[in-house]
Amino acid sequence: SQRPFKSIAVRPTSRGIKPSVQGRRITFRLMRPGQVTVELDGPHHALHLFADPPEGAVPKMGDPNVLYFGPGVHRPGKIELKNGETVYIAGGAAVYTAIGGRGLSGVRILGRGVIDTSEYPRQAEGKSQGGGSIHLEDCSDVKVDGVIIRDSDVYGLSAYGSRKLDISRVKVIGFWRYNSDGIHMCNSQDVTVRDSFIRSFDDAIVLSGNGGG
C-alpha cells in the first residue's frame, strides 16, 4: 500500500482469505478463480482483483461474424448487434461504446477487456444516448462472459422480453450516476447470472416485470 492503514478486509469474507501483513505489504493466495476486493480502512478506494480462469475457444481477428477488439483503446461508436454476431474484447482493451440489439438470437459478448460507457452523457429517463452499456430486447440464446462494464449512462446490462441468457464472470464497476443498476432483467426468462461482481450506484441485480423497455 502507498499509504499507512489500520484495518484490512478481503471480501467476500465467505472465501475465508486471511492476508499476511508486513508493514505496508499485504500478501494472500487465491486458491481458485473469483472476484475479490482489498479494503483498507473501509470500503472506499478499494483494490479490485478480478481473477478469471483462462479463456477457452477465443475468437480470432477476421473470423466471420466477429467484432474483434485487441489490446488498446477503441472508439467504434455505438455497436448495434447483428444476428449470430460475437463481440470479443480482449484483455487489455478498453472499448468506449454502448452495445444494443433487438430481436436477435445467438449473440455473444466475450473477453476480459473493458466496455466503458463513460463518454455517453446521461439524459432524461429513456433518452440517454448509450441506453446502457449492454441493452437487449426480444433476444434469445445470449452469452455474456468475462467483460468488465464501467460507468454506464443508465443500466449496465439490461434485457427486456428476452430468453435463455447466460451471464458469467461479468464485472460491473465505476457506477456513480443516478439510476445506474448493475444487471436488470425485465420480462425475461431462463436467465443465469454466476461468478460475477457488481458494484453499482443503484440496484445490483433486478428482476422485474412491467411495460417499460
N, C-alpha and C positions, 0 to 999 in steps of 0.2 A: 504494500500500500504506500502511496506517496504521502500520506498524512497519518498521524497517530490516531488510534481508535481505542475505545474502551470495551466495546462488545462486538461480537461477531455471530451471525446466524447464516447457515447454509440451508436454503429452502428448496424443495419441500422437506420439512423436518421428518416426514414419514420415511424418507430414504435412510435416516439414521447416520448421516455423514457427520463425523466428528473431526473438525480440522485441527491440525497442529499449528501452533502459533509460536514463532520465534522472532521477537521484536516486531517488525512490520511485515515479515514474511509469513504467508499463510499457505499451508500445504494440505492437500487431501487427495484421495483417489476415488475416481468414479469407476465402479465395478461393472456398470452396464450403461448403454446409451440413455440419454434423457436430458431434460432442461432443468437447470438449477440457477439460483441467484445467490450471490455472496453479498450480504448486507452488513455494513459496518455502522454501528450506532444508529440503527433504524433503517426503514425501507427505502429512503431516498438515496439517489446516486449509487444504486446497486450495480454490481458487476453481473452481467447476464452471460451464462455459459450454455451454449446450445450444442450439445454433444450428440450428433446424429450418427446412426450406423452408416457404413459405407453404402454408396448408391449401387443399384444394380440396373442393368439394361438402360444405360444412359443414351439418349438420342444423340445423333451427330449432326453437325452443321451440314446443311444440304439435304438431309433426309426429307422425303416428301411429307407434306402436312405438318412440318415442324418450324416454329419460330424460335430460333436459337440465339441466346444472348450469352456470350462468353464473358470472362472477367473484364471489368472496366465499367465505365459509366455510359448509359444508353438513354436516349430521349426519343422514343419512337412515336410519341403522341398516344392517344387513347387506342387501345387494342380491341377491336371487335372480332371476337372469335368466329371461326367457321366450323361447320360440322366436321367432327372427327379430328380436329386440329389439336396439336400439342404445343404449349408454350414451355420452353425449357430455359431456366435461369440458373446458370452455373454458379458455383461458389465463387465469391469474389466479384460478382456482377451486381451493380445497382441500376435498376431499371425504373426511371421516373415515368410512371404510367398509371392508368387505371384499365382494368380488363373487364369487358362485358360480353354477354351472349344471351340470345333468346331463341328458344325452340330448337336447341341443339342436342346431339347425342354423341357420346364417345369423346368428349374433350378432356384434355389433361393439362394441368398446370404443375410443373415439376421443377425440382432443383434445390440448391442450397443458397441461392442468392436472394437479393432484396427487391421486393416490389415497393417502391417509395412513391406515395401519392401526395407528398407534402407540397408540391408545386401547384396543386389544384386548390383554388380558394373555396372555402365553404360559403354557400349562398343559402337562400331560403330553402326550407324543407322540400325535398323532391326536385330541386333545381340545381344542385351542385354539379359542377362541370364533370367531375370524375364519376359521381354516382356510387362511390365506394371503390376500394382497391380491387375487389373481385365481386361482380354483381351478375347473377344468373337468373333468368326467368324461363320457366317451362322447359327445363333441361333434364336430361336423364343420362345415367351411366357416366358420371363425372368423377374424376380423381384429382385431388389437390394434395400434393405431398412435398414436405420439406421446406417450402419457401418461407421467407421472413416478410411479413407485411408491416410496413411502417407508415405511421401518420396519415391515416385515411381521412378524406374530407367528410365522410359520413360513416356508415357501417364498414367494417374491414372486409369481411367475407360474408356475402348475403346470397340467399337463394329463395326464390318465390315460385310456388307451384311446381316444384321440381321433385325428381325421384331418383333414388339409387345414387347417393353421393357418398364418397369415401374421402374423408378429410383426415390426414395423418401428418404428424410431426410439423404442423404449421405453427409458426411463432408470430404472435401479434404484439407489437411493441410501439412505443413512442406516440401513443394516442393521447392527445391533450384537448382536442376540440369537442365542443358540446355535442352530445348525442352520437358519439363515435363508439358504437357497440363493437365487440370483437367478432363473434360469429353469430349471424342472425338467420335463422331458418323459419320461413313463413309459408304456411300451407304446403309444406313439403313432407315427404315420407321416405322411409328406408334410408336414413342418414346416419352415418357413423363418424364420430369425432374421437380421435385417440392420440395419445402421446404428444399432445400439443401444449403450447404455453400462451396464455392470454393475459396481457396487462393493459386494460382499456380504461378510458375515462368513464364510460357508462357501463352497461351490462356486459358481462363476459360472454356467456352463451345464452341465446334467446330462442325459445321455441314458441311460435305464435301462429294464430290463425285469424286473418282479417281480410278486408277487401283492398288493402293497400298494395303497393308494388310499383 
